[in-house]
């Protein structure tokens, strides 16, 4: 039995235990974006969890009706998607009263993508209004943005207009509201981060094309001031007293990078890699470059462990826990392609969003069936009966 299939078998038991213990899965995710020489953007992310979470590759065609939830549990805002969406989704069954899946990592056919990263400081906005037709559950935020808008500018304008009232439902499997912030990138390389802190929704421009986890996003931008000395130019000669020295190898420019995998350090490392790595000349080279960058954040089992009940990732369920890169995903915004590599796989499975246009209904394929399958597009078409 493969590792990921073992995880699938454990999901029901693990989620039940999580609900009983009111302890949700911790995650340490790194989302980032690069651009090629022509200014076209490509985004990706590693998602780390210490516990099994059932996810499925899900396609929502244009014209999908989305019925969101109001805070009282009744139907809230309803809309029909303008653009098709493809991505990793949590099933509607995990959302009390939910009508559709929640997109965790996804993209539409306009090059707009979303990543959801854990942010423990998350609280639901105070002002949710009284008009249910304008109340949108946070579990449908990705569906609304990707289904309705083509660019970050469009999404930002709609989010900040006040026309839609976002609220965050309590979810049994995390023992409270889903503590996430939402990271959006578009084809032009623009980005925003949406956080729910201080009793309201905050929308921040993302000038570095990077997002990790806690603290709040503005803190990470301010922290980069502590790394103004970073450069990708090695210093290979120096002198101590009268002794002249020469570096025996290359790569010492990275000596100033933080080495741990905590959120603050990953943010700095991701900003460094996306800033200094050579820009690709075409989409093929860009995806190869992006994969190499993301490999620096890939975690195998037990790379680091947390004792149960500690301030790290430990829970009451296991004696120790270890975050592992459950999956890595990439979005080729130049050609509307989506790439997924699960923990069981060495290679990425590719999905062509444009070639899925013949699907006229929502189609899902469990992540456990995707590992090491080269043609994800055909898997989705087959699952949809095409």
C-alpha positions in Angstrom: 0.0 0.0 0.0 1.4 3.4 -0.9 1.9 6.1 1.6 -0.9 8.3 0.2 -3.3 5.4 0.1 -2.4 4.6 3.7 -3.3 8.2 4.5 -6.6 7.9 2.7 -7.5 4.8 4.8 -6.7 6.8 7.9 -8.6 9.9 7.0 -12.0 8.9 8.5 -10.4 7.8 11.8 -8.1 10.8 12.0 -10.8 13.4 11.2 -13.1 11.9 13.8 -10.3 12.1 16.3 -9.6 15.6 15.4 -13.2 16.6 15.9 -13.2 15.0 19.3 -10.0 16.6 20.3 -10.9 20.0 18.7 -7.4 20.1 17.3 -7.1 20.9 13.6 -4.3 19.9 11.2 -1.4 22.3 11.3 0.2 23.3 8.0 3.4 25.1 6.9 2.8 26.2 3.3 4.9 28.2 1.0 3.3 29.9 -2.0 5.3 31.9 -4.5 5.3 33.3 -8.0 8.0 34.0 -10.7 7.9 35.8 -14.0 9.6 35.0 -17.3 11.6 37.4 -19.5 8.3 38.5 -21.1 6.6 39.3 -17.7 4.3 36.3 -17.8 3.7 34.8 -14.3 3.9 31.2 -13.0 2.9 30.3 -9.5 3.2 27.3 -7.2 3.1 26.1 -3.6 4.1 23.3 -1.3 1.4 22.2 1.2 2.6 20.6 4.4 0.3 18.8 6.8 0.9 16.4 9.7 -2.4 14.7 9.4 -4.4 13.2 6.5 -6.8 15.5 4.7 -9.0 14.1 1.9 -8.5 16.3 -1.2 -9.7 15.8 -4.8 -8.7 17.3 -8.1 -11.9 19.1 -9.0 -13.1 20.8 -12.2 -15.9 23.3 -12.1 -17.0 24.4 -15.6 -18.1 27.9 -16.4 -21.8 28.2 -15.6 -21.6 26.3 -12.3 -24.2 27.6 -9.8 -22.6 28.3 -6.4 -24.9 28.5 -3.3 -23.0 29.9 -0.4 -24.0 29.9 3.3 -25.3 32.7 5.5 -24.1 32.9 9.1 -27.4 31.4 10.4 -26.8 28.3 8.3 -29.3 29.1 5.6 -28.5 29.8 1.9 -26.5 33.0 1.4 -25.0 34.6 -1.7 -25.8 32.7 -4.9 -23.8 33.2 -8.2 -23.0 31.5 -11.4 -19.3 31.1 -12.4 -18.1 33.0 -15.5 -14.8 31.0 -15.8 -13.9 27.4 -15.3 -11.9 26.4 -12.2 -9.5 23.5 -11.7 -7.8 22.7 -8.4 -7.4 20.7 -5.3 -10.6 20.9 -3.2 -11.9 19.8 0.2 -15.2 18.0 -0.3 -18.5 19.7 0.6 -19.1 17.0 3.2 -16.5 18.6 5.4 -18.5 21.8 5.5 -21.6 21.8 7.6 -24.5 22.7 5.3 -22.1 23.2 2.4 -23.4 22.8 -1.2 -20.0 22.6 -3.0 -16.4 21.8 -2.5 -13.9 24.4 -1.2 -11.0 25.1 -3.5 -7.8 25.0 -1.6 -5.3 25.4 -4.5 -6.8 26.3 -7.8 -6.7 28.4 -11.0 -9.1 29.5 -13.7 -8.6 29.7 -17.4 -7.6 33.4 -17.2 -4.4 32.8 -15.3 -5.8 33.8 -11.9 -4.9 31.4 -9.1 -5.4 31.0 -5.3 -3.5 29.3 -2.5 -4.8 29.0 1.0 -2.2 29.1 3.8 -2.8 28.7 7.5 -2.9 31.8 9.6 -3.8 31.1 13.3 -4.6 34.8 14.0 -7.7 34.5 11.7 -11.0 35.7 13.1 -14.4 36.2 11.4 -15.3 39.7 10.4 -17.7 41.5 12.7 -19.7 43.3 10.0 -21.5 40.7 8.0 -24.6 42.8 7.3 -28.2 41.5 7.3 -28.7 40.9 3.5 -28.2 37.2 3.0 -27.9 37.6 -0.7 -24.6 39.4 -0.1 -23.2 37.1 2.6 -20.4 34.8 1.3 -18.9 32.0 3.4 -15.1 32.0 3.4 -15.3 28.4 2.1 -16.6 29.8 -1.2 -14.2 32.8 -1.4 -11.9 30.9 -3.9 -14.9 29.8 -5.9 -16.3 33.3 -6.2 -13.0 35.0 -7.0 -11.8 32.5 -9.6 -15.2 32.0 -11.0 -15.9 35.7 -11.4 -12.6 37.5 -12.2 -9.7 37.4 -14.6 -7.2 39.5 -12.9 -6.0 40.5 -9.4 -7.1 44.1 -10.1 -10.7 43.0 -10.7 -10.7 40.7 -7.7 -9.3 43.4 -5.4 -11.8 46.0 -6.6 -14.7 43.6 -5.9 -13.3 42.5 -2.5 -12.8 46.1 -1.3 -16.1 47.5 -2.6 -18.0 46.3 0.4 -20.7 44.8 -1.8 -20.0 41.3 -0.6 -19.9 40.4 3.1 -17.4 37.7 3.9 -17.8 35.6 7.1 -16.0 32.5 8.3 -18.0 29.4 9.4 -16.9 27.1 12.1 -15.8 23.7 10.8 -15.9 20.5 12.8 -12.7 19.1 11.4 -10.6 22.1 12.7 -12.6 22.7 15.9 -13.4 26.3 14.9 -13.2 28.7 11.9 -10.8 27.8 9.2 -7.6 29.7 10.0 -6.5 30.6 6.4 -5.3 33.6 4.4 -5.9 33.6 0.7 -3.1 34.3 -1.8 -4.0 35.3 -5.3 -1.7 35.7 -8.3 -2.6 36.5 -11.9 -1.0 36.1 -15.3 0.6 39.6 -15.2 2.4 38.9 -12.0 0.1 40.9 -9.7 -0.7 39.5 -6.3 -2.8 40.2 -3.2 -3.2 38.5 0.1 -6.6 38.4 1.9 -6.5 38.0 5.7 -9.2 38.1 8.3 -7.7 39.7 11.3 -8.8 42.4 13.8 -12.5 41.7 13.2 -12.4 42.6 9.5 -11.1 41.5 6.1 -7.8 43.0 5.0 -6.6 43.0 1.4 -2.9 43.6 1.0 -0.9 44.1 -2.2 1.9 41.5 -2.6 5.0 43.2 -4.0 7.3 40.2 -3.5 5.1 37.4 -4.9 5.6 35.2 -1.8 3.4 34.1 1.1 3.8 31.7 4.0 2.0 31.6 7.3 2.0 33.4 10.6 2.5 36.3 11.5 0.2 38.5 9.4 1.5 39.4 5.9 2.6 43.0 6.7 4.9 41.7 9.3 6.8 39.6 6.8 7.2 42.5 4.4 8.7 44.6 7.3 10.9 41.7 8.3 12.6 41.8 4.9 14.3 45.0 5.9 16.5 42.9 8.2 17.8 41.1 5.1 18.6 44.2 2.9 22.2 42.9 2.8 21.3 39.8 0.8 22.7 39.4 -2.7 23.3 36.5 -5.0 26.9 37.6 -5.6 29.4 35.3 -3.8 32.3 37.0 -1.9 35.2 34.8 -2.8 38.2 36.8 -1.4 39.0 38.2 2.0 41.7 38.9 4.5 42.2 38.1 8.1 45.2 40.2 9.4 47.9 39.5 6.9 46.4 36.2 5.7 44.6 36.5 2.4 41.9 33.8 1.9 40.0 32.5 -1.1 36.8 30.6 -1.0 37.2 27.0 -2.0 33.7 26.7 -3.5 30.8 28.8 -4.7 27.5 29.5 -3.0 28.5 31.6 0.0 26.0 34.3 -1.0 23.4 32.1 0.6 25.1 32.2 4.0 22.9 35.0 5.2 19.7 33.1 4.4 17.8 31.7 7.5 18.0 28.0 7.6 14.9 26.8 9.5 11.5 25.9 8.1 9.5 28.2 10.3 7.2 30.6 8.5 9.3 33.7 8.9 12.4 32.0 7.5 10.6 30.4 4.6 9.2 33.8 3.6 12.7 35.2 3.4 14.1 32.2 1.5 11.2 32.3 -1.0 11.7 36.0 -1.6 15.4 35.4 -2.2 14.8 32.5 -4.7 12.1 34.3 -6.7 14.2 37.5 -6.8 17.6 36.2 -7.8 16.9 33.0 -9.9 17.4 33.6 -13.6 14.3 34.4 -15.5 13.2 31.8 -18.0 12.8 32.5 -21.7 9.7 30.4 -22.4 7.0 28.5 -20.5 8.8 25.1 -20.5 11.9 26.6 -18.9 9.8 28.6 -16.5 8.0 25.5 -15.2 11.3 23.7 -14.7 12.7 26.7 -12.9 9.6 26.9 -10.7 9.9 23.2 -9.8 13.5 23.6 -8.8 12.6 26.6 -6.5 9.8 24.7 -4.9 12.0 21.7 -4.2 13.8 23.8 -1.6 10.7 23.8 0.5 9.8 20.1 0.1 9.7 18.2 3.4 10.1 14.4 3.7 8.8 12.6 6.8 10.4 13.3 10.1 12.6 16.1 8.8 11.5 17.8 12.0 9.2 16.6 14.8 7.1 18.2 17.5 6.2 16.5 20.7 2.5 16.1 21.6 1.0 19.2 23.1 3.9 21.5 22.4 3.7 24.9 20.8 4.8 23.5 17.5 2.8 21.1 15.4 2.3 18.4 18.0 -1.3 17.4 18.9 -3.0 15.3 21.5 -3.6 12.5 19.1 -0.1 11.2 18.4 3.0 11.2 20.6 4.9 13.2 18.0 4.0 14.7 14.7 5.9 15.6 11.6 4.8 18.0 8.8 5.3 16.5 5.4 4.8 18.0 1.9 1.5 16.4 1.1 1.6 17.9 -2.4 3.3 20.4 -4.6 1.3 22.3 -7.2 2.2 24.6 -10.0 0.2 26.8 -12.4 1.5 27.6 -15.9 -0.4 30.8 -16.5 1.0 31.1 -20.0 -0.7 27.9 -21.2 -3.4 27.3 -18.6 -1.8 24.2 -17.2 -1.9 22.8 -13.7 0.7 20.4 -12.3 0.3 18.3 -9.2 2.9 16.1 -7.4 1.6 14.2 -4.4 3.8 12.8 -1.6 3.8 9.4 -3.3 5.2 10.7 -6.6 8.6 11.8 -8.0 7.1 13.4 -11.1 4.2 15.9 -11.7 0.9 15.0 -13.2 -0.2 17.6 -15.7 -3.7 19.0 -16.4 -4.6 21.1 -19.3 -7.5 23.4 -18.2 -8.5 24.4 -21.8 -8.8 20.7 -22.8 -11.4 20.2 -20.0 -13.8 22.6 -21.6 -15.9 19.8 -22.9 -16.9 18.8 -19.3 -20.2 20.3 -18.5 -20.5 19.2 -14.9 -18.4 19.2 -11.8 -15.9 16.4 -11.9 -13.5 15.2 -9.1 -10.7 12.7 -8.9 -9.3 11.7 -5.6 -5.6 12.7 -5.0 -4.8 9.1 -4.2 -5.5 8.1 -7.8 -3.2 10.7 -9.3 0.3 9.9 -8.0 2.7 9.2 -10.9 0.0 9.4 -13.6 1.4 11.6 -16.4 -1.9 12.6 -18.1 -4.2 14.1 -15.5 -6.3 15.7 -18.3 -7.5 12.3 -19.6 -8.2 11.1 -16.1 -10.6 14.1 -15.6 -12.2 13.5 -18.9 -12.7 9.8 -18.2 -14.1 10.6 -14.8 -16.6 13.0 -16.5 -17.7 10.4 -19.0 -16.0 12.1 -22.0 
